Amino acid sequence: MSTKDIISIHQFCSLYNVPDTFVDELNDFELIELIDFENEKYIYKNRLKDLERIVHLRYELNINPEGIDVIGNLLNRIAQLEDEIKDLRNRLAFYE
Amino acid sequence: MKFKDYYKILGVNKNASDAEIKKAYRKLARKYHPDVNPNDKEAERKFKEINEANEVLGNPENRKKYDQYGEHWKHADEFEKAGYKKQYQHAGGGGQQFYSGGFTEDDFSDFFSSMFGGGFSSGGFSGGRDVKFRGQEFHAELQLNLSDVFKTQKHTINVNGKKIRLTIPAGVENGQEIKIKGYGGEGINGGPKGDLYIKFNVINNTPFKRDGSNLYLTVDLDLYKAVLGGDIMINTMDGKVKLKVKPETQNGTKVKLRGKGFPVYKQEGQFGDLFVTYNVKIPTNLTEKEKSLFKELAKLR
């Protein structure tokens, strides 16, 4: 594992002004995956987008981790349905 | 420039208390927040609008100025001259909460800028898509013709003044989005660059209908060739081919031309099939002689 692919949770929390314990809580809810490396916790940089979204939901919309989990599942479902709609629209064009 | 009714935008009446405004704003923010409405431009527009409304109505000084001038906002300058102290640029937010949304002050309406200048009170939107670490995501759309995506091609696109060379693999689908890692906005504090997302709008400029990598074509076949058989030339995506029509071919007969369809996305050298449907054309404007010959044929049956 290369450190250029990961970011320390401590650094993230201080940049985003959220307590470190928040990320532990997310880990407990299996909303994010933490990596232990040289006695420090990290997250993969390619998961930053997810973590940012979670921070916005938690601190801007006051949604608790359970709610964030539900929203995440629904958004995934919406993304799947949007993909399906795209395919169906392309097929519909076939008959028009 | 159009007057903006911020009370209407938040769905509150003009006598609404600060608490009512805050409540209305938070309710709408939950509905239109970009993190719960990904890729929804209409939600993004509404979110910007309610943030602007909250910027004005959620700040006592701004609200006072807005209420006083309302639709006569063009005279607001006189208000400034009368000694009104601009506090909004320094205010700490007064308990307001701002949501991230990837906005800058440019996202405020002309009406807002005209009345309140370019500044906003609480240091912009919190937790922002004002970049803290990871660079901003960029989204772009590229329009292509179906005939163009038959072959892998290179395109140079301009995103935020930066030229980006793209290789678009043959067989890309209409509506397909690709991610180009690291071509979004700059990160800060050592953060990674954002990503660029490009959505392809593929316009069908061909006579073929497309279903994935298979193509479909309907060709007219004259009655005599359908009955007696013969050769016809048809167009495919990469040139003409000769087809043998069997005698007594029925209207609607479908033939498959293996490998003459569209390239399979990212499977070099693989192609779908082309399905040709015959549409038998019955002759019209028959001469007397033709009619009598058809009658003769009819009698034979």
Interface residues (C-beta under 8 A of the other chain):
Chain A: I7 F12 L15 Y16 N17 K45 L48 K49 E52 R53 V55 H56 L57 Y59 E60 L61 I71 L75 A79 E82 K86 R89 N90 R91 A93 F94
Chain B: A29 R30 H33 D35 V36 P38 N39 Q97 Y99 S100 S126 G127 K132 F133 R134 E137 E173 N174 G175 Q176 N189 G191 P192 N204 K209 R210 D211 Y216
